[in-house]
Amino acid sequence: MKNNLSILAIEDSSADFRLIERHLRVAGLNAQCTRIETIEELNQALDTGGWDIILSDYSVPQLNFENDLMLIHQRLPDTPVILVSGSIGEEKAVELLKLGVWDFLLKDNLTRLVPSIERCLREVSDRFARKTAEKELSEQQQLLTVVVEGSTDAIFVKDLQGRYLLVNQAAAQFVGKPVDHIIGHDDGFIFPPSIAAEIMTIDRSIMDSGKKQTHEEIITLLSGEQLIFQVTKGPMLDHNGQVSGLFGISHNITERKKRELALIDSETRFSTVFHKNPLAIGISNYASGQFIDVNEAFLQLFGYERDEVIGRTALELNFWLHPEEKIRLFSSLRENGQIKNQE
């Protein structure tokens, strides 16, 4: 609890106010108390703010308690209001507690005053901590939502039965169904039976092992379109550390795979043309002139082994009877971008 409390007392009786101050002092509570009894003083006090506790009598001639309470809640919503009065009955006290009074004490029995203040301050601290945690959680959820919904990768969460608990818009677009049509359903609702069974088997294996894994999945949609994904999946744990489901992030690599296959096909065709060609072919670095690769016909024509050629130049291999011809030839290559029909 704070060492120096600021307490606002709404009280028309100076004697009762001094009695409250005495109870606080005797209890060893270090408090600065301020007494007010008019609406002008109340407004000024609320403008000033900084009050840890507000103690209020019910019957103050120039004030109306219910109106005052509403005003306090509007201006200082997190400040505890303790009703200290001897002029109301139990039913009225209960009614006021429902309206937002934090506690009710009788003036002729102030033994509970300090414990009540201490309890209210603990509750204020707890409320502040809770609000801070809720705010941080809300901010984290907002950030997570931005990341999940802004991602072009499919992001999803499933429960232990494989039913979708969360899917982002990218995932919905991939499978061609609205998000709200996916939530609550398993993969059997989205994919053909054989594909769904394969996915469920993988998911069950991950949840049983409790380990994250990355793999490729070939998905055939109900439309017949086939997509290839690089998928990272891992177990989702509850607050007890038990597996409660599974999360996944799927990156569409269909186009990349097509490019890779096209490149492999191109390299295969080039390799066939290069290595099986009956004409001697050599590939050299333009800047250094060193051979990068030669085909079998090249080796048979010139009588070298491959390791004698690779990394060496035509000059080093004595291919040029007149080296100045190389200079002329490459000058023509630089100017024209190609050489044709040269002996």
Residue pairs with C-beta under 8 A, 6 or more apart in sequence:
1 118
1 121
1 122
2 52
2 121
3 30
4 30
4 31
4 32
5 29
5 30
5 31
5 32
5 52
5 53
5 117
5 121
6 31
6 32
6 34
6 50
6 51
6 52
7 24
7 31
7 32
7 33
7 34
7 51
7 52
7 53
7 54
7 55
7 117
8 33
8 34
8 36
8 45
8 51
8 53
8 54
8 55
9 17
9 20
9 33
9 34
9 35
9 36
9 54
9 55
9 56
10 35
10 36
10 37
10 42
10 54
10 55
10 56
10 57
10 60
10 63
10 68
11 17
11 20
11 35
11 36
11 37
11 55
11 56
11 57
11 60
11 84
12 37
12 57
12 60
12 61
12 62
13 57
14 35
16 57
16 107
17 33
17 35
19 107
19 110
20 33
20 55
20 84
20 110
20 113
21 31
21 33
23 110
23 113
23 114
24 31
24 33
24 113
24 114
24 117
27 113
27 114
29 114
29 117
34 45
36 42
36 45
37 60
37 61
37 62
37 63
38 62
38 63
39 62
39 63
42 63
42 68
42 71
43 71
45 51
46 71
46 72
46 75
46 76
47 75
49 75
49 76
51 76
51 79
52 79
52 121
52 124
53 79
53 80
53 82
53 117
53 120
53 121
54 72
54 76
54 79
54 80
54 81
54 82
55 82
55 84
56 65
56 68
56 69
56 81
56 82
56 83
56 84
56 85
57 65
57 83
57 84
57 85
57 87
57 107
58 65
58 83
58 85
58 87
58 88
58 92
58 96
59 65
59 85
59 87
65 83
65 96
66 96
66 99
69 81
69 96
69 99
69 100
69 101
72 79
72 81
73 100
78 124
78 127
78 128
79 124
80 102
80 103
80 120
80 121
80 123
80 124
81 100
81 101
81 102
82 101
82 102
82 103
82 104
82 105
82 113
82 116
82 117
82 120
83 93
83 96
83 101
83 103
83 104
83 105
84 105
84 106
84 107
84 110
84 113
85 104
85 105
85 106
85 107
86 106
86 107
86 108
88 96
93 101
93 104
96 104
97 103
97 104
102 120
102 123
103 112
103 116
103 119
103 120
105 112
105 113
105 116
148 155
148 166
148 168
149 168
149 169
151 168
151 170
151 249
152 170
152 252
153 170
153 249
153 250
153 251
153 252
154 167
154 168
154 170
154 171
154 174
154 229
154 248
154 249
154 250
154 251
154 252
155 166
155 167
155 168
155 170
155 171
155 247
155 248
155 249
155 250
156 164
156 166
156 167
156 168
156 171
156 247
156 248
156 250
157 164
157 165
157 166
157 167
157 236
157 245
157 246
157 247
157 248
158 164
158 165
158 186
158 203
158 245
158 246
158 247
158 248
159 165
159 244
159 245
160 207
160 243
160 244
160 245
161 186
162 186
162 187
162 200
162 203
162 204
163 184
163 185
163 186
164 182
164 183
164 184
164 185
164 186
165 183
165 245
166 183
167 179
167 182
167 183
168 179
169 179
171 182
171 250
172 178
172 179
172 182
174 221
174 227
174 250
174 252
175 182
175 190
175 191
175 221
176 221
176 222
176 223
177 190
182 189
182 190
186 196
186 200
187 195
187 196
187 199
187 200
188 196
188 200
190 196
190 222
191 199
191 219
191 220
191 221
191 222
192 220
192 222
195 219
195 220
199 217
202 215
202 217
202 233
203 233
203 246
206 212
206 213
206 233
206 234
206 235
206 246
207 235
207 243
207 245
207 246
209 235
210 235
210 243
211 234
211 235
212 232
212 233
212 234
212 235
213 232
213 233
213 234
214 230
214 231
214 232
214 233
215 230
215 231
216 228
216 229
216 230
216 231
216 253
217 228
217 229
217 231
217 250
218 226
218 227
218 228
218 229
219 226
219 227
219 228
219 229
220 226
221 227
226 254
227 252
227 254
228 252
228 253
228 254
228 257
229 250
229 251
229 252
229 253
229 254
230 250
230 251
230 253
231 248
231 249
231 250
231 251
232 248
232 249
232 250
233 246
233 247
233 248
233 249
234 246
234 247
234 248
235 243
235 245
235 246
236 243
236 244
236 245
236 246
236 247
237 243
237 244
238 244
274 281
274 293
274 295
275 295
275 296
276 295
277 295
277 297
278 297
279 297
280 294
280 295
280 297
280 298
280 300
280 301
280 302
281 294
281 295
281 297
281 298
282 291
282 293
282 294
282 295
282 298
282 309
283 291
283 292
283 293
283 294
284 290
284 291
284 292
284 313
284 314
285 292
288 313
289 313
289 314
289 315
290 311
290 312
290 313
291 309
291 310
291 311
291 312
291 313
291 314
292 310
293 310
294 306
294 309
294 310
298 309
299 305
299 306
299 309
302 309
302 317
302 319
304 317
308 317
309 317
314 320
314 326
315 323
315 326
320 326
329 339
329 342
332 339
333 339
